Amino acid sequence: MNSSNSSTTEIQIKKNELDTLLNTNDYLILGDKLAKVKVVNENEVDNFPTFEILIGYRNDVIIGENIDYDNLRIYKKYQPQTSFKDYPADIYKGKLADPDFSTDPGSKKFVTRIKNECANGINFAGQYTLVTWGCGSPCQSGVVVDRKTGKIYGGYGTALSAKFKRDSKLIIKNVGAIDITTNLIEVCAYCDVSHEIWAGTEFEVVE
């Protein structure tokens, strides 16, 4: 059984075993029937003194009372409003510049990795090579190399990998958190799935 089918089966089993505590356009929360849960804004938490903070997801805070943590599952519904085709990028056809390590001294620690990936050509946003490497579990770091100029932009980071294309400026970070069959994200401290675009020098969140 592949991982996606296994994950889906596990969710189905949990749905059968647990009660639905909350089912909205944005969240599905399962747990013991005696538990109560709410999704509120940060400034609303104090209005529920008997509830404890369970976890946050972006601007939402999930709170609850009478919680059996062993039987609690919090899912965010992945309902993307943007796609790769919304942010097209023309693919550069000229001579590709080698990475210029003087533009980002910190990247010199990963010279071999960056050079090897750049040898494969453009893989992101029309004129860039996005290079990633592991930095622990779960963690990926990386750089964006402009293949017109060779300039290296550091600061790339994800927890659960990313999906990107050579003809689009869009990148979906932490895509590994999404169950591709159910479109559910099991909420955790590092499971924030974001749609971002490369704006030429940095990533900007669009969703």
PyMOL commands that set and color helices and strands:
alter all, ss='L'
color gray80, all
select helices_A, chain A and resi 3-17+42-47+69-71+84-86+101-103+105-118+175-177
alter helices_A, ss='H'
color red, helices_A
select strands_A, chain A and resi 19-23+27-31+36-41+52-57+60-65+73-77+128-134+140-146+152-158+162-164+170-173+184-186+194-198+203-205
alter strands_A, ss='S'
color yellow, strands_A
deselect
rebuild
show_as cartoon
